[in-house]
Amino acid sequence: MNKHFIAGDRVKTISGGPEMTIRGQHYDVDTNEYCETKFDCIWFAKTNEGKEEVRYRPFDEDELVKTKQHSTSTHPGVYNSHEQ
């Protein structure tokens, strides 16, 4: 089931957790191709010292649900495979 995630979409895992932002389709370096069903997500998390760190992880699309549509504005550092 393709949920049509694009860079900038806000998502959560179906089991909960922090709100994350879709960065783009996941690129598998072992096969040298983009995975159609995996998406790279980024989010912020606090360390034990109280500092915020950026976290990153690929997720299968079946693990994710949208929380909010992305805006049409551009986001620095966010790759959108649909933009030229």
Secondary structure per residue as TSV (DSSP state, phi and psi in degrees):
chain	resnum	aa	ss	phi	psi
A	1	M	-	360.0	114.7
A	2	N	-	-88.5	119.8
A	3	K	-	-93.4	0.2
A	4	H	-	56.1	52.1
A	5	F	-	-74.2	143.5
A	6	I	-	-132.8	160.8
A	7	A	T	-54.4	132.6
A	8	G	T	102.0	-19.5
A	9	D	-	-62.4	141.1
A	10	R	E	-97.4	133.5
A	11	V	E	-139.4	165.8
A	12	K	E	-135.9	160.7
A	13	T	E	-74.4	155.6
A	14	I	T	-64.2	-19.2
A	15	S	T	-92.2	2.2
A	16	G	E	109.9	-151.5
A	17	G	E	96.9	-173.9
A	18	P	E	-73.1	155.7
A	19	E	E	-71.2	136.7
A	20	M	E	-126.5	165.8
A	21	T	E	-115.6	133.2
A	22	I	E	-70.3	126.1
A	23	R	E	-90.6	-30.5
A	24	G	E	154.7	-177.6
A	25	Q	E	-66.2	147.1
A	26	H	E	-78.1	134.3
A	27	Y	E	-101.1	119.9
A	28	D	E	-89.1	111.8
A	29	V	T	-72.1	-21.0
A	30	D	T	-71.5	-38.2
A	31	T	T	-101.7	-6.2
A	32	N	T	57.1	44.6
A	33	E	E	-154.6	161.1
A	34	Y	E	-77.9	140.3
A	35	C	E	-87.3	125.1
A	36	E	E	-69.0	-23.1
A	37	T	E	-113.5	7.2
A	38	K	E	-119.4	141.1
A	39	F	E	-132.0	137.8
A	40	D	E	-81.0	131.3
A	41	C	E	-120.7	146.3
A	42	I	E	-126.6	149.3
A	43	W	E	-159.1	168.6
A	44	F	E	-106.3	141.7
A	45	A	E	-140.5	145.7
A	46	K	E	-84.8	139.7
A	47	T	-	-83.3	175.6
A	48	N	T	-63.3	-22.9
A	49	E	T	-87.3	-0.6
A	50	G	S	89.1	2.4
A	51	K	-	-85.2	149.7
A	52	E	E	-92.2	134.1
A	53	E	E	-122.2	149.4
A	54	V	E	-83.1	132.4
A	55	R	E	-114.2	153.2
A	56	Y	E	-144.0	139.6
A	57	R	E	-165.3	142.3
A	58	P	E	-81.3	143.5
A	59	F	E	-130.1	147.4
A	60	D	E	-73.1	143.2
A	61	E	G	-58.9	-27.9
A	62	D	G	-71.3	-12.1
A	63	E	G	-89.4	-9.2
A	64	L	E	-115.9	149.0
A	65	V	E	-132.4	143.1
A	66	K	E	-72.0	140.7
A	67	T	E	-108.2	-27.4
A	68	K	E	-163.2	139.6
A	69	Q	-	-67.7	149.7
A	70	H	-	-72.2	156.9
A	71	S	-	-84.2	167.1
A	72	T	S	-83.3	-5.7
A	73	S	S	-73.6	157.0
A	74	T	-	-85.0	147.4
A	75	H	-	-115.9	118.3
A	76	P	T	-58.0	135.2
A	77	G	T	82.8	-1.5
A	78	V	-	-103.7	121.0
A	79	Y	-	-86.6	128.4
A	80	N	-	-120.9	112.5
A	81	S	T	-66.4	-11.5
A	82	H	T	-91.3	-8.9
A	83	E	-	-94.9	148.1
A	84	Q	-	-95.4	360.0
